[in-house]
Amino acid sequence: MDRAKTMGRIQPIALGLLTVALWGSNPTVTKIGIAGVTPLQYAMFRAILASGFYIVTLLVVGRNFMAAMRKLRFTDYVILGSVGLLQTTVFFYALAVGVSYVPAGIAAVLVNTQPLFTVFLSVAIFKEHLSLKAGLGIAIAFLCIPLVVIPQLHGAANDKGFIILILGAVAWSVSILIFKRGVPRDFNPFFVALFQMWFGTTILVLITGFFSKIDFSTIPAVTEWSLLYTATLGTCIPYTLWFFLLRRFQASHISTYTFLIPVFGLLFGVVFLGERLSHIQILGVSGVIAGVMMVVLASAKNNQSVVPVRIDDPK
């Protein structure tokens, strides 16, 4: 009995850390492999491979999936398409562009500022209540972002990378608000991931086919392995683990792990790419992560007091 209780306590911690570590590794693995293709091509290939993984999962959940499809209205498809456009098309492309110009560790910090924008937009658009802790966290993080960015500015390319990464974070935040406000609450969130991935992938394929010509013979092996990693270990598997955790454990507790994503992102950049931060950047990164942590913890507390178990998109 004691062993079962111990395992019950260890399981969410171990799986939660594994999930955010896999997400945090994406900027580093993307930077390693992106040299062989353009950012747009990388985003498209990653989305196609991830979609293929989800197609395989339908062999297991196909019956429930078809039943869910029959319940959807036209407006539901529009909403899911919008989520796919933002979470897959825009976000995948933003990360691929960002790491082309910005160190992977810093990219991990900037692209994972979505909780700040989610709360800010919720207050600005939907007039949701902003707690003192969340407001203070947003203020600290936004004040510290320049400390991370300014020492790295060495021309228009770096500027573009920082701007694209922030836009990617905003796009993800908007998609979360659309998801919360528009997707039926009884709709399986794993199916939401399937639909949005397919919609976003279709758009990426169309855009890439129009603006880019692909020569498969020139794609190096390191790019292929990088794509395989980010599509499976960096996307589908952590999503699956996340939905499993949200089903089995309290969402307000599980969501607190998300502020560790940029921490793992920085760690992978240091270990595998030899990246280093200046003292002022370390101060700025610490402030951004602390601000995100305050926002996440404040949001988790609010969710716990209002809805004991809630299924939300992470990240």
SERO-4910 file (N, C-alpha, C, O; in steps of 0.05 Angstrom, whole numbers):
BEGIN
 pado doro    nc1    nc2    nc3   cac1   cac2   cac3    cc1    cc2    cc3    oc1    oc2    oc3
  Met    A     17    -24      0      0      0      0     17     25      0     12     44    -15
  Asp    A     38     24     17     56     47     19     71     51     -8     77     73    -16
  Arg    A     78     28    -20     92     29    -46     74     42    -67     83     57    -83
  Ala    A     49     34    -67     30     45    -86     27     75    -82     25     90   -102
  Lys    A     26     84    -57     24    113    -51     49    128    -61     47    149    -72
  Thr    A     72    115    -56     97    128    -64     98    130    -94    106    151   -105
  Met    A     90    109   -108     90    110   -137     70    131   -148     75    144   -168
  Gly    A     47    133   -134     27    153   -142     38    181   -139     29    199   -154
  Arg    A     56    186   -120     68    212   -117     91    217   -136     94    239   -146
  Ile    A    106    196   -142    129    199   -159    121    201   -188    133    216   -204
  Gln    A    100    186   -197     93    185   -225     87    213   -237     99    219   -258
  Pro    A     70    230   -225     65    256   -238     90    273   -239     93    289   -257
  Ile    A    108    271   -218    132    287   -218    151    278   -241    161    294   -256
  Ala    A    155    252   -243    173    241   -263    163    246   -291    178    255   -308
  Leu    A    137    241   -296    126    246   -322    124    275   -329    128    283   -352
  Gly    A    118    292   -309    117    321   -313    144    332   -321    146    348   -339
  Leu    A    165    323   -307    192    332   -313    201    322   -341    214    337   -356
  Leu    A    194    297   -347    201    286   -373    188    302   -395    200    308   -416
  Thr    A    162    309   -391    147    323   -412    159    350   -417    163    357   -441
  Val    A    164    366   -396    175    393   -401    203    392   -410    212    410   -424
  Ala    A    219    371   -403    246    368   -413    245    363   -444    262    375   -458
  Leu    A    227    347   -453    225    341   -481    217    367   -496    228    373   -517
  Trp    A    197    382   -486    190    407   -498    214    427   -498    219    440   -518
  Gly    A    228    428   -476    250    446   -474    273    440   -492    289    458   -499
  Ser    A    275    415   -501    297    407   -519    293    416   -548    311    415   -564
  Asn    A    268    423   -555    262    429   -583    279    451   -596    289    447   -618
  Pro    A    283    474   -582    300    495   -595    329    485   -601    339    492   -623
  Thr    A    341    470   -583    368    461   -587    369    441   -610    386    443   -628
  Val    A    350    421   -610    350    401   -632    344    414   -658    355    406   -679
  Thr    A    326    434   -658    319    448   -683    343    463   -694    349    462   -718
  Lys    A    358    476   -676    382    491   -685    403    473   -696    417    480   -715
  Ile    A    406    449   -685    425    430   -695    419    421   -723    437    417   -739
  Gly    A    393    417   -729    386    406   -755    376    424   -776    372    416   -799
  Ile    A    372    450   -770    359    467   -789    378    477   -812    368    488   -831
  Ala    A    404    472   -809    422    482   -829    418    469   -856    425    481   -877
  Gly    A    405    446   -857    402    432   -882    378    440   -898    375    431   -921
  Val    A    360    456   -887    335    464   -900    329    493   -892    341    504   -874
  Thr    A    309    505   -905    300    531   -897    281    528   -873    271    507   -868
  Pro    A    278    550   -857    259    548   -834    231    539   -842    219    523   -827
  Leu    A    221    549   -864    194    541   -873    193    511   -880    174    498   -873
  Gln    A    214    501   -893    214    473   -899    217    456   -874    204    435   -871
  Tyr    A    233    465   -855    236    450   -830    209    449   -815    201    427   -806
  Ala    A    195    471   -813    169    472   -800    149    453   -814    134    438   -800
  Met    A    150    452   -841    131    435   -855    138    405   -851    120    390   -845
  Phe    A    163    398   -853    171    370   -849    165    361   -820    155    338   -816
  Arg    A    170    378   -801    163    371   -773    133    366   -770    125    347   -757
  Ala    A    117    383   -782     88    381   -779     78    355   -794     61    342   -783
  Ile    A     90    349   -817     81    325   -832     88    300   -816     71    282   -814
  Leu    A    112    299   -805    120    275   -789    102    273   -764     94    250   -757
  Ala    A     96    295   -751     79    294   -727     51    285   -735     39    269   -720
  Ser    A     41    295   -757     15    287   -766     14    257   -772     -6    243   -767
  Gly    A     36    246   -784     38    218   -789     37    201   -764     24    180   -763
  Phe    A     50    211   -743     49    198   -717     20    197   -707     11    176   -697
  Tyr    A      6    219   -709    -22    220   -700    -40    202   -717    -59    190   -706
  Ile    A    -34    199   -742    -50    180   -759    -47    152   -749    -66    137   -748
  Val    A    -23    145   -740    -18    118   -729    -35    114   -704    -46     92   -700
  Thr    A    -38    135   -688    -53    132   -663    -83    127   -669    -97    116   -653
  Leu    A    -92    136   -692   -120    132   -699   -127    102   -703   -150     94   -701
  Leu    A   -106     86   -708   -111     57   -709   -120     46   -683   -133     25   -681
  Val    A   -114     61   -661   -122     53   -634   -148     66   -626   -165     53   -614
  Val    A   -151     92   -632   -175    107   -623   -193    115   -646   -209    133   -643
  Gly    A   -191    101   -668   -206    109   -692   -236    110   -688   -249    129   -698
  Arg    A   -248     91   -674   -277     91   -671   -286    116   -655   -305    129   -664
  Asn    A   -273    122   -633   -280    145   -618   -276    171   -634   -291    190   -631
  Phe    A   -255    171   -650   -249    195   -666   -271    200   -686   -279    223   -689
  Met    A   -280    180   -700   -301    184   -720   -327    193   -707   -342    209   -718
  Ala    A   -332    182   -683   -356    191   -668   -354    220   -660   -373    235   -662
  Ala    A   -330    229   -653   -325    257   -646   -329    275   -670   -340    297   -668
  Met    A   -320    266   -693   -322    282   -717   -351    287   -725   -358    309   -733
  Arg    A   -368    267   -721   -396    270   -728   -410    290   -710   -431    301   -718
  Lys    A   -399    296   -687   -412    315   -668   -404    344   -675   -417    362   -665
  Leu    A   -383    347   -691   -373    374   -695   -390    390   -714   -401    379   -734
  Arg    A   -394    416   -708   -408    434   -726   -387    448   -744   -363    446   -740
  Phe    A   -398    463   -763   -380    478   -781   -363    498   -765   -339    501   -770
  Thr    A   -376    512   -746   -361    531   -730   -339    518   -714   -318    530   -709
  Asp    A   -343    493   -705   -322    478   -691   -297    474   -709   -275    476   -700
  Tyr    A   -302    467   -734   -280    463   -753   -265    489   -758   -241    490   -760
  Val    A   -280    512   -759   -267    538   -763   -249    544   -739   -227    553   -742
  Ile    A   -259    538   -715   -244    544   -691   -219    526   -690   -197    536   -684
  Leu    A   -222    500   -695   -199    482   -695   -179    489   -717   -155    487   -713
  Gly    A   -189    498   -740   -171    507   -761   -155    532   -752   -131    534   -759
  Ser    A   -168    550   -737   -154    574   -727   -132    566   -707   -110    577   -707
  Val    A   -139    547   -690   -119    537   -670    -96    524   -685    -73    529   -678
  Gly    A   -101    509   -706    -80    496   -722    -62    516   -736    -38    513   -737
  Leu    A    -75    537   -746    -59    558   -760    -40    571   -741    -17    577   -748
  Leu    A    -48    576   -716    -32    590   -696    -12    571   -683     12    578   -681
  Gln    A    -21    547   -674     -4    530   -659     16    514   -676     38    509   -667
  Thr    A      8    507   -700     25    491   -717     39    508   -738     63    509   -740
  Thr    A     23    521   -755     34    536   -777     52    559   -767     76    560   -774
  Val    A     41    577   -751     56    600   -742     78    593   -721    101    601   -723
  Phe    A     70    576   -701     89    571   -680    113    554   -689    136    560   -682
  Phe    A    108    533   -705    130    517   -715    149    534   -732    173    532   -730
  Tyr    A    137    551   -749    154    568   -766    169    589   -750    193    594   -755
  Ala    A    156    600   -730    169    621   -713    193    609   -698    214    621   -697
  Leu    A    190    584   -688    213    572   -674    236    566   -693    259    570   -687
  Ala    A    229    556   -717    250    550   -737    265    574   -745    289    574   -748
  Val    A    251    596   -750    264    622   -757    280    632   -734    303    641   -737
  Gly    A    268    632   -710    281    643   -687    308    631   -680    327    646   -676
  Val    A    309    604   -681    335    592   -674    356    595   -696    379    589   -692
  Ser    A    347    603   -719    366    609   -741    383    633   -735    405    636   -745
  Tyr    A    372    652   -718    386    677   -713    393    682   -684    409    699   -677
  Val    A    381    666   -666    383    670   -637    393    645   -624    385    623   -632
  Pro    A    410    646   -603    418    622   -589    394    606   -580    374    617   -572
  Ala    A    397    579   -580    374    562   -574    363    566   -546    339    565   -541
  Gly    A    381    571   -527    373    575   -499    356    600   -496    335    599   -483
  Ile    A    364    622   -509    349    646   -507    322    643   -522    302    653   -514
  Ala    A    323    629   -545    299    624   -560    279    609   -542    255    614   -543
  Ala    A    289    589   -527    271    574   -509    258    592   -488    234    588   -481
  Val    A    272    612   -478    261    630   -459    240    648   -471    218    651   -460
  Leu    A    246    659   -494    228    679   -507    203    665   -517    181    676   -513
  Val    A    205    642   -530    182    629   -542    164    617   -520    141    611   -526
  Asn    A    174    614   -496    158    603   -474    148    625   -455    143    619   -432
  Thr    A    146    649   -465    133    670   -450    103    671   -455     89    690   -447
  Gln    A     92    650   -468     63    650   -474     45    655   -450     25    669   -452
  Pro    A     52    643   -426     34    648   -403     30    677   -397      8    686   -389
  Leu    A     50    693   -402     48    722   -397     28    734   -416     10    750   -407
  Phe    A     30    728   -441     12    739   -461    -16    728   -458    -36    742   -464
  Thr    A    -19    703   -450    -45    691   -446    -60    706   -424    -84    713   -428
  Val    A    -47    710   -402    -60    725   -380    -65    754   -388    -87    764   -382
  Phe    A    -46    766   -400    -49    794   -408    -73    798   -427    -89    816   -424
  Leu    A    -75    780   -447    -96    782   -467   -123    775   -454   -144    786   -461
  Ser    A   -123    756   -435   -148    749   -421   -159    773   -406   -183    777   -405
  Val    A   -141    788   -394   -149    812   -378   -158    834   -397   -178    847   -393
  Ala    A   -142    839   -418   -148    861   -436   -173    856   -453   -188    875   -458
  Ile    A   -177    832   -462   -199    826   -481   -224    817   -466   -246    826   -472
  Phe    A   -221    798   -448   -244    786   -434   -249    796   -406   -267    787   -392
  Lys    A   -233    816   -398   -236    829   -372   -235    810   -349   -249    813   -329
  Glu    A   -218    789   -351   -215    771   -330   -200    784   -307   -184    803   -311
  His    A   -204    773   -283   -191    784   -259   -161    778   -260   -153    756   -265
  Leu    A   -145    798   -253   -116    795   -252   -107    796   -223   -110    817   -210
  Ser    A    -96    774   -213    -87    774   -185    -61    790   -183    -48    796   -203
  Leu    A    -55    798   -159    -32    814   -154     -6    799   -161     12    810   -172
  Lys    A     -6    773   -155     18    756   -161     22    755   -192     44    757   -202
  Ala    A      0    750   -206      2    748   -235     11    774   -248     28    775   -266
  Gly    A     -1    796   -238      6    823   -248     35    829   -243     49    841   -260
  Leu    A     45    822   -220     73    827   -213     91    810   -230    112    819   -239
  Gly    A     83    785   -235     99    767   -251    101    777   -280    123    777   -291
  Ile    A     79    787   -291     79    798   -318     98    822   -320    114    825   -338
  Ala    A     96    840   -300    113    864   -299    143    857   -298    159    868   -312
  Ile    A    149    838   -280    177    830   -277    188    818   -303    210    825   -312
  Ala    A    173    800   -315    182    786   -339    186    806   -362    206    805   -376
  Phe    A    166    823   -366    169    842   -388    192    862   -384    205    870   -404
  Leu    A    197    870   -359    219    888   -354    246    874   -358    266    887   -365
  Cys    A    247    847   -355    272    832   -357    277    823   -385    300    816   -392
  Ile    A    257    821   -402    262    812   -430    283    829   -444    300    817   -458
  Pro    A    283    856   -442    304    871   -455    332    864   -445    352    866   -461
  Leu    A    335    855   -420    361    847   -410    371    822   -425    395    818   -428
  Val    A    352    805   -433    359    781   -448    366    788   -477    384    776   -489
  Val    A    351    806   -489    352    811   -517    374    830   -525    390    825   -543
  Ile    A    376    853   -511    394    875   -520    423    866   -523    435    874   -543
  Pro    A    435    851   -504    463    843   -508    467    825   -533    490    822   -542
  Gln    A    446    814   -544    448    796   -566    443    810   -593    446    797   -614
  Leu    A    436    835   -593    429    849   -617    454    857   -632    470    874   -623
  His    A    458    845   -656    482    851   -672    474    855   -701    490    850   -719
  Gly    A    450    864   -706    442    869   -734    413    861   -739    399    852   -721
  Ala    A    404    866   -763    376    861   -770    368    832   -767    345    826   -760
  Ala    A    387    813   -772    380    785   -770    372    777   -742    352    764   -737
  Asn    A    388    787   -722    381    781   -694    355    794   -687    339    782   -672
  Asp    A    350    818   -696    325    832   -691    301    815   -701    281    811   -687
  Lys    A    304    805   -725    283    788   -737    278    763   -720    255    756   -716
  Gly    A    299    750   -710    296    727   -694    280    732   -669    262    717   -662
  Phe    A    288    753   -655    274    760   -630    244    767   -635    227    757   -620
  Ile    A    239    782   -655    212    790   -661    195    766   -669    172    763   -659
  Ile    A    206    748   -685    191    725   -694    185    707   -670    163    696   -668
  Leu    A    204    703   -652    199    686   -628    177    698   -610    160    683   -600
  Ile    A    177    724   -606    156    736   -590    129    733   -604    109    728   -591
  Leu    A    129    737   -630    104    733   -645     94    704   -643     70    699   -642
  Gly    A    113    686   -643    105    658   -639     92    653   -612     73    638   -610
  Ala    A    103    665   -591     92    663   -565     64    675   -564     46    664   -551
  Val    A     60    698   -577     34    711   -578     14    694   -593     -9    691   -585
  Ala    A     23    682   -615      5    665   -631     -5    641   -614    -28    634   -615
  Trp    A     14    629   -599      6    607   -582    -14    616   -561    -34    602   -555
  Ser    A    -10    639   -549    -28    650   -529    -56    654   -540    -76    648   -528
  Val    A    -57    666   -564    -83    671   -577    -97    644   -582   -122    642   -579
  Ser    A    -82    624   -591    -94    598   -596   -106    585   -570   -126    572   -571
  Ile    A    -92    590   -548   -103    579   -522   -129    593   -515   -148    580   -506
  Leu    A   -131    619   -520   -156    633   -514   -178    624   -533   -201    620   -524
  Ile    A   -172    619   -558   -192    608   -577   -201    581   -568   -224    574   -569
  Phe    A   -181    565   -559   -187    537   -550   -206    538   -526   -226    524   -526
  Lys    A   -199    554   -506   -215    555   -482   -243    566   -487   -263    557   -475
  Arg    A   -245    586   -504   -271    599   -509   -288    586   -530   -313    588   -529
  Gly    A   -276    571   -549   -291    562   -571   -295    532   -573   -315    523   -584
  Val    A   -275    516   -564   -277    487   -567   -296    476   -546   -293    483   -522
  Pro    A   -315    458   -554   -333    446   -534   -318    433   -511   -298    419   -516
  Arg    A   -326    437   -487   -312    428   -463   -312    397   -461   -295    385   -448
  Asp    A   -332    384   -474   -333    355   -473   -317    342   -496   -317    318   -499
  Phe    A   -304    358   -512   -289    348   -534   -261    339   -525   -247    354   -511
  Asn    A   -254    314   -531   -228    303   -522   -205    320   -531   -202    325   -555
  Pro    A   -188    330   -513   -166    348   -520   -146    334   -538   -132    348   -553
  Phe    A   -143    307   -536   -125    294   -554   -135    296   -583   -119    298   -601
  Phe    A   -161    295   -587   -172    299   -614   -168    327   -623   -164    332   -647
  Val    A   -168    346   -605   -163    374   -612   -134    376   -623   -129    389   -644
  Ala    A   -115    362   -610    -88    362   -620    -86    350   -648    -71    360   -665
  Leu    A   -101    328   -653   -102    316   -679   -112    335   -700    -99    339   -721
  Phe    A   -135    347   -695   -147    365   -715   -130    389   -720   -125    396   -744
  Gln    A   -120    402   -699   -105    427   -703    -79    421   -718    -70    437   -734
  Met    A    -67    398   -712    -42    390   -725    -47    386   -755    -31    395   -772
  Trp    A    -69    373   -762    -74    368   -790    -81    393   -806    -72    397   -828
  Phe    A    -97    411   -793   -103    436   -806    -77    453   -810    -72    463   -832
  Gly    A    -61    455   -789    -37    471   -791    -17    459   -811     -3    474   -825
  Thr    A    -15    433   -812      3    420   -830     -6    425   -859     11    430   -876
  Thr    A    -31    423   -864    -42    428   -892    -34    456   -901    -26    460   -924
  Ile    A    -37    476   -883    -30    503   -891      0    506   -896      9    519   -915
  Leu    A     17    493   -879     46    494   -883     54    481   -909     71    491   -923
  Val    A     41    459   -916     48    445   -941     41    463   -965     57    465   -984
  Leu    A     18    476   -964     10    494   -986     29    518   -989     37    525  -1011
  Ile    A     36    530   -966     53    554   -967     81    546   -976     93    559   -993
  Thr    A     92    524   -965    119    515   -973    120    507  -1002    139    513  -1016
  Gly    A     99    494  -1012     98    486  -1040     98    510  -1059    108    509  -1081
  Phe    A     86    532  -1049     84    556  -1066    109    572  -1065    118    583  -1086
  Phe    A    122    574  -1042    145    592  -1039    172    578  -1040    193    592  -1040
  Ser    A    172    552  -1039    198    538  -1036    200    514  -1054    180    500  -1059
  Lys    A    224    508  -1063    229    484  -1079    247    466  -1063    269    475  -1054
  Ile    A    239    441  -1059    254    423  -1041    270    403  -1058    260    390  -1076
  Asp    A    296    401  -1051    313    381  -1063    320    361  -1041    338    366  -1024
  Phe    A    306    339  -1041    310    319  -1020    338    307  -1019    347    298   -998
  Ser    A    352    307  -1041    378    296  -1042    399    312  -1027    421    302  -1021
  Thr    A    393    337  -1022    412    355  -1008    407    356   -978    422    369   -963
  Ile    A    386    343   -968    380    344   -939    399    325   -924    398    301   -929
  Pro    A    415    336   -906    434    319   -892    421    301   -871    398    306   -863
  Ala    A    435    281   -862    425    262   -843    418    275   -816    399    268   -803
  Val    A    435    295   -808    430    308   -783    404    323   -783    390    324   -762
  Thr    A    396    334   -805    370    347   -807    347    327   -806    327    332   -793
  Glu    A    351    304   -818    330    283   -817    326    273   -789    303    270   -780
  Trp    A    348    268   -774    345    260   -746    333    282   -729    318    276   -711
  Ser    A    341    306   -734    330    329   -719    300    331   -723    285    335   -704
  Leu    A    291    328   -748    262    329   -754    247    306   -741    226    309   -730
  Leu    A    259    282   -742    246    259   -730    243    263   -700    223    256   -688
  Tyr    A    264    274   -688    263    280   -659    242    300   -652    225    295   -635
  Thr    A    242    324   -665    224    345   -658    195    338   -664    176    347   -650
  Ala    A    191    320   -684    163    312   -690    152    292   -670    128    293   -664
  Thr    A    169    274   -661    159    253   -643    165    260   -614    147    265   -598
  Leu    A    191    259   -606    198    264   -578    194    293   -570    190    299   -547
  Gly    A    194    312   -590    190    340   -583    162    350   -586    156    372   -576
  Thr    A    144    334   -599    117    343   -603     96    323   -594     82    327   -574
  Cys    A     94    300   -608     72    281   -603     74    267   -576     54    266   -562
  Ile    A     97    258   -569    100    243   -544     95    261   -520     80    253   -502
  Pro    A    107    285   -518    101    302   -495     72    311   -494     61    314   -473
  Tyr    A     59    316   -518     31    322   -518     15    299   -506     -3    303   -489
  Thr    A     21    274   -514      7    251   -504     11    248   -474     -8    243   -459
  Leu    A     36    252   -465     41    250   -436     26    272   -421     16    267   -399
  Trp    A     25    296   -433     12    318   -420    -18    313   -416    -29    317   -394
  Phe    A    -31    303   -437    -60    297   -435    -64    274   -415    -85    274   -401
  Phe    A    -46    255   -415    -48    233   -395    -47    244   -367    -63    237   -350
  Leu    A    -28    262   -362    -25    274   -335    -50    290   -327    -59    289   -304
  Leu    A    -60    305   -346    -84    322   -341   -108    305   -335   -126    313   -320
  Arg    A   -109    281   -347   -132    263   -342   -130    250   -315   -150    246   -302
  Arg    A   -105    244   -306   -101    228   -282    -97    245   -257   -103    236   -235
  Phe    A    -86    269   -260    -79    285   -237    -90    313   -240   -100    321   -261
  Gln    A    -89    328   -218   -101    354   -217    -86    374   -235    -61    377   -233
  Ala    A   -101    386   -253    -89    404   -273    -74    427   -260    -53    436   -270
  Ser    A    -84    438   -238    -72    460   -224    -44    453   -214    -26    471   -213
  His    A    -39    428   -208    -13    419   -199      5    414   -223     28    422   -224
  Ile    A     -5    400   -244     11    393   -267     20    418   -282     42    419   -292
  Ser    A      3    438   -284     10    462   -300     34    477   -289     46    492   -303
  Thr    A     40    473   -263     62    488   -251     89    479   -263    109    493   -260
  Tyr    A     90    456   -276    115    446   -288    123    462   -313    146    461   -321
  Thr    A    104    476   -325    109    489   -350    131    510   -349    145    516   -368
  Phe    A    134    523   -325    154    544   -324    183    533   -324    202    548   -327
  Leu    A    185    506   -323    211    494   -325    220    489   -354    243    483   -358
  Ile    A    202    493   -373    209    489   -401    233    507   -409    252    496   -421
  Pro    A    232    533   -404    256    549   -412    281    542   -396    303    546   -406
  Val    A    278    532   -372    301    523   -357    315    500   -371    340    500   -374
  Phe    A    299    480   -379    311    458   -394    322    468   -421    342    458   -430
  Gly    A    308    487   -433    317    498   -459    345    510   -456    362    505   -473
  Leu    A    349    525   -435    376    537   -430    396    516   -425    419    517   -435
  Leu    A    389    496   -409    407    474   -402    417    459   -426    440    453   -429
  Phe    A    398    452   -444    405    437   -468    423    454   -486    442    444   -499
  Gly    A    418    480   -488    435    498   -504    463    499   -494    482    500   -509
  Val    A    466    499   -467    493    500   -455    508    474   -459    531    473   -467
  Val    A    494    451   -455    506    425   -455    513    417   -484    536    407   -489
  Phe    A    495    420   -503    499    409   -529    509    429   -550    521    421   -570
  Leu    A    506    455   -545    515    475   -564    537    493   -552    548    510   -567
  Gly    A    543    489   -527    564    505   -514    556    535   -512    574    552   -511
  Glu    A    531    541   -511    522    569   -509    528    580   -481    528    566   -461
  Arg    A    534    606   -481    540    619   -456    524    645   -454    519    658   -475
  Leu    A    517    653   -430    502    678   -426    520    698   -411    535    690   -394
  Ser    A    517    723   -417    530    744   -402    517    747   -375    495    736   -370
  His    A    530    761   -357    519    765   -330    492    779   -332    473    773   -317
  Ile    A    490    799   -349    465    814   -351    443    796   -363    419    799   -356
  Gln    A    450    778   -381    430    760   -392    421    739   -372    397    732   -371
  Ile    A    439    730   -355    431    712   -334    411    725   -315    392    712   -307
  Leu    A    416    750   -309    397    765   -292    370    768   -306    349    764   -294
  Gly    A    371    774   -332    346    777   -347    331    751   -350    306    751   -346
  Val    A    345    730   -356    332    703   -358    320    695   -332    298    684   -331
  Ser    A    334    700   -310    324    693   -284    298    708   -278    279    697   -267
  Gly    A    298    734   -286    274    750   -282    250    740   -298    228    739   -289
  Val    A    256    734   -324    234    724   -342    222    698   -331    198    695   -329
  Ile    A    240    679   -323    231    653   -313    215    657   -287    195    644   -283
  Ala    A    225    675   -269    211    680   -244    184    692   -250    164    685   -237
  Gly    A    182    710   -269    157    723   -276    137    702   -287    113    702   -280
  Val    A    147    685   -305    130    664   -316    120    645   -294     97    637   -294
  Met    A    138    638   -276    131    621   -254    109    633   -236     90    619   -229
  Met    A    111    659   -231     90    672   -215     63    672   -229     43    667   -216
  Val    A     64    676   -255     39    676   -270     27    648   -271      3    645   -267
  Val    A     44    628   -276     34    600   -277     22    591   -250      1    579   -248
  Leu    A     37    598   -228     27    590   -202      1    604   -194    -16    592   -182
  Ala    A     -1    630   -202    -25    645   -196    -49    633   -212    -71    631   -202
  Ser    A    -44    626   -237    -65    615   -254    -73    587   -243    -97    581   -243
  Ala    A    -53    571   -234    -60    545   -223    -77    547   -199    -95    531   -195
  Lys    A    -71    567   -182    -87    571   -157   -115    579   -164   -134    570   -152
  Asn    A   -118    596   -184   -145    604   -193   -161    581   -204   -184    578   -198
  Asn    A   -148    565   -221   -161    541   -232   -170    522   -211   -191    509   -213
  Gln    A   -153    519   -190   -159    500   -169   -183    509   -153   -199    493   -144
  Ser    A   -187    535   -150   -209    545   -134   -235    546   -150   -257    547   -138
  Val    A   -233    546   -177   -257    549   -193   -265    522   -205   -288    514   -203
  Val    A   -246    508   -218   -251    483   -231   -230    463   -221   -207    465   -229
  Pro    A   -238    442   -205   -219    424   -194   -202    409   -214   -178    407   -211
  Val    A   -214    400   -236   -199    386   -257   -206    399   -283   -229    400   -291
  Arg    A   -185    409   -297   -190    423   -322   -171    413   -343   -147    409   -338
  Ile    A   -181    409   -367   -164    400   -389   -157    424   -406   -175    434   -420
  Asp    A   -133    433   -406   -124    455   -422   -100    447   -439    -85    429   -432
  Asp    A    -96    461   -460    -72    457   -476    -48    468   -460    -51    490   -448
  Pro    A    -25    455   -459     -2    465   -445     14    484   -461      7    493   -483
  Lys    A     37    489   -449     60    501   -460     67    525   -464     88    530   -475
***
